[in-house]
Amino acid sequence: MTLGYNEKLVLLKLGELKRTDVEKLVKATGLEQVAVMRAILTLQSQGLVKLKERREKVVKLTDIGKKYAEIGLPEVRALKLLKERKKIRLDDLREVLTEDEIKPIIGVLRREGWVKVEKTSEGLVLEITEKGEKAGKRAIDEILERLAEKGHLSLEEVEKVIPVKELKRRKIAQEDEIVERTVEITEKGLELVKGGIELKKEVTVLTPELITTGKWREVEFKPFNIKAPVKKIYPGKKQPYRVFLDKIRRRLIEMGFIEMTVDSLIETQFWNFDALFQPQNHPAREWTDTYQLKHPEKGQLPEKELVEKVKTAHEKGLAGSRGWGYVWSPERAMLLMPRAHATALSARQLAKGVQIPGKYFTIQRVFRPDVLDRTHLIEFNQIDGFVVGEDLTFRHLLGILKRFAIEIAGAKKVKFFPDYYPFTEPSVQLSAYHPELGWVEFGGAGVFREEMTEALGIKEPVIAWGIGIDRLAMFKLGIDDIRYLFSYDLRWLREAKLIW
Ligand SMILES: N[C@@H](Cc1ccccc1)C(=O)O
């Protein structure tokens, strides 16, 4: 059994005092209260001291009570003025009372029988009564004084003088519970003290100074108990989902992808749909599938040449196609909407020009009407990207997608299904396996159609994908409800792992 410096010190003092309270031990040892308490608990666990707690219900002054104890209760102050002047106007009380105190004062003074009140043309006039002249210290004044002096009194003591309810009603005092801790040294403790305790200075850190001066020989090193329970702390940290997105971004950049960025969440239909060869009468363009902006309703189209090419692609076709065969409306293309898919950025990038070969990606917040449930949000994040290069084929695309799902997202298995998108041919849908949710649809991919890429000025094949990144995040963060990604649940935010 080894005792630390603090424990030894406390035990030695208790050897002298035998029995005392914690406060006195704090004074006697010169240690902090927490250090004394900790030492007592250790000593108690070794049967050297006994700690007894006594709880007592007491009455204490409130802040208002403390103030009144100093300057007097409002009625006492009023009475003092009345004793001096005998007859005063209500207004005169402003000299000694605050606005709040004046309101109820007449009632109080009357109840005590200290004043006669008269209504005059100049307002209320108060005159002191005989009883007022003779009035001395009342129960309430006495208790106020005693409470101020002692700090607290037991409930019984107060009740003997005045109902505590009355003090509480006037917000002068409140009930409280105090714990009195007495510590007593045990037989075993006394024996140890008699046997002699060597009090060596205890250090927790070995400093260069201790070594060079040779003082390390005289000191005792405090052993560390790394298993001691400590308070859990939750330092600030990044939101777990944000961490996930940042990691993916980093990973993609490491893989040589160039990030495509944009400032706004709002997009013209031109970039969201038209530039992607999605016909204007396509059902996915209806309000049921996308949101639309009311104010402002329309945005700007890009340069004329590009708009003309897109128009031609839609109306008559490009690159050997016949197009969709309808009259393309620039007005319609100007309509603004919250971006419905991140592929809009791929279109913008292709039109701006790309490196050949080149790899691009973007992580975007996108918006689509849906019914919220554990796998659907109306606002979610997509990671879109494309690879452009001369010899690219559909097989490259499947390889990239599989790598994403397994390596980046930690999916266990992936599956591809044939699918349809107006801007890709062939198109594929990617599903991944989640232990609890089963097969989850992740996103789509394909080879951009030539009608699209040619209008944007690209001759080489472009393989592209769009993945619902939130569902990938669910895999990584080990959650089965997508809404949790944006949750304010502190417990989750605190405990979610940031490193996987
Ligand atoms: N933009 C499509 C996904 C996709 C992107 C790129 C190519 C093919 C499909 C979606 O949101 O569902």
The ligand as a Gaussian input file, in Angstrom:
#p B3LYP/6-31G(d) Opt

LIG

0 1
 N      -27.020000      12.425000     -63.060000
 C      -27.523000      11.094000     -62.903000
 C      -26.434000      10.094000     -62.707000
 C      -25.504000       9.980000     -63.875000
 C      -24.398000      10.787000     -63.961000
 C      -23.540000      10.650000     -65.052000
 C      -23.801000       9.720000     -65.996000
 C      -24.918000       8.916000     -65.932000
 C      -25.767000       9.063000     -64.847000
 C      -28.432000      11.059000     -61.664000
 O      -28.475000      12.017000     -60.968000
 O      -29.097000      10.095000     -61.397000

